[in-house]
Amino acid sequence: MTQAVPQGRVADILLTALAPAVWGSTYIVTTELLPGWHPLLVSLLRALPAGLLLLLIVRRLPDGIWWGRSAVLGALNFSIFWVMLFVSAYRLPGGVAATVGAIQPLIVVLLSRAILGTPLRVLAVLAATGGVAGVGMLVLAPGAALDPIGVAAGLAGAVSMAFGTVLSRRWQPPVGALTFTAWQLAAGGVLLLPIAVILQPEVPGLTAGSLAGLAWLGLVGAALTYIAWLRGIARLGPAATAPLALLSPVTAVILGWLLLGQSLTAIQTLGMLVVVASIVASQVAQGTAAARTAALRR
């Protein structure tokens, strides 16, 4: 693989992959530290404090067209995506929710073709399809219930983040990933605020555990990881970045096995291998294309 990609690309892939690996902890943090919390409230408290903190660090606000673009990207990557993600997670068994969300890399491949003009590569499409199958083997239990609202929310969340991923590449601002993340996170939180005021979800009593859970989801699972994720989109492209998101359910299953004593069956192990193989195949497809493009420019 390293021979098929430009120098430094593997390091970019590994750094970007840390983001979905950390996101895989969302499931265990939410269930163990934030049980019974409203999806809207968790999304708001995950986005707004982290976004405001990053704005204090970068001390730079959007200007001109970037106000509107930051609002659109904040809605797609955070407001809509997180609310739909948590609605899906609460209404569906975790395996069903993860399998529905795993369609996102395939959507990104198709959107990259439509919006960015990226060539549609057969290996990339097959890898994305294999990723869905692998996630299904990894987390989908036999006879799992299919709640229509939960499935619709999961699909809506996948489409939302797919659009956010592709547009984050199309709209590259004249600032670094840290500032770009601050703009989007703050915008996503601000957009959720009036909805939270209207619906007024119940705020459970704060405990040391819930505060730790919110801090982890906001500071690590949002601020730090999305800096790496947006950097990856800018350097690798959406079609190469999106398949890395499949590492999230892999991490979730491993954490459940290590920390909660959950079983890890032979089918799940095979599913994990299929997911990893699909990620490698997608990186080979995109990396080979990047190497060819770099060679033509020389």
Disulfide bonds with the S-S distance in Angstrom:
none
